[in-house]
Amino acid sequence: MSKISLMAKLTAADGKADELKAALGAMIVAADEEPGLEIYSVHADASDANVFHFFELYTDQAALDVHGKGDGMSNAMGALKGLLAGRPEVTMATPVAAKGMDI
């Protein structure tokens, strides 16, 4: 089975960047309930304070399929309502090579 990576770009609604940053931090904490989620990281865009990027790495499709279904993550994702300027831009990929990891 191949690991699955996902990159997502989230843009804050006007005046909501700080609230979105806090809500994204709560999602990182909630990620502990998902054992098949190997990496779940959020990054602030260096050129736009309203933009955040996620990088996610899942052990397999089954791990991705359960993402967001636990109580903690479901609640954390729900807190994003009203904080985004639009739908996240999501890119799915298959890892090819990575330092320090068996792909």
N, C-alpha and C positions, 0 to 999 in steps of 0.2 A: 504494500500500500504506500502511496505517495503522501508526503505531507502536503498541506495546503497553506498557502500564504494569502493574506488579504491586506490591501492598502486602502485606506479610506480618507477622503478629504472632507472635513466638516467646516462650514463657514457660519460664524455667529451672526445672529440677527443684529441690527443696529443697536448699539449700546449694551449688548448682552455678552461680550467677550469674557468678562471676569466671571459671570455666572456660569457660562458654558465651561470655562476652564475648571471651575470647582466641581461641576457635574461630571466632567470627564474623569477627574480624580477619583470620584466615588465609583465610577465604572471600573477603574483599575483595581480598587479594593475588592469589589464584587467579583472580579475575575478569579479570585482564589477558589470559588465554588466550582470551577470548571477544570477538572483534572486534565483533559485533553487539549487545553489551551496552553501551549508552551511559552509563547511570548505574546504579550498584550501591552503595547506601549503607545503613549500619546506624545506628540511633539508639537511645539508651537512653531508656526511658520516664521522664518527669519525676516521676511519682507512684508508680512501682512498680519497685524496683531489680531485680526478677526478669524484667522484660518488656523486650524489644527489638523494634524495628520496622525492617523493610527497605523501601526504596523502590527499585524496579528499572525501567529503561526500556530497551526493546529496539527495534531498528530495524524489525523486522517479525516475523511468525510464525516464519519460518525461523530467526531468531536465538534466539527463545525455545525452539524445538524442540531446539536443540543445547545449551541451558543445562545445565550439570552433567555433560556427557558427556566432557569432557576429563579427563586424568589428575589435574591439579592440583585442579580443582573437585570432581571425584568424591571424591578423598581428603579434601579439606577438609569436604565435606558428610558424609562417613562419620564424621568426628571428632565430629559432633553426637550420635552414639549415646550414650544414657545421660545426656545433659545437659538434655534437654527434659522438661517436665512433661506434654506431650501433643503432638498434631500441630499444626503451625503453622496459623494462621488466615490463609487467602490470599484476596485480592480481586484480580480481574483487571479492567482498565479500558482504555479508549481515551482517550488524552490529547486534550483540546479546546483548551487554551491554556496557554502557559508563557512566562515572561519569559526572553528571551535564547535561545529555541529556535524553530526551524521545526518545527511539528507537522504 
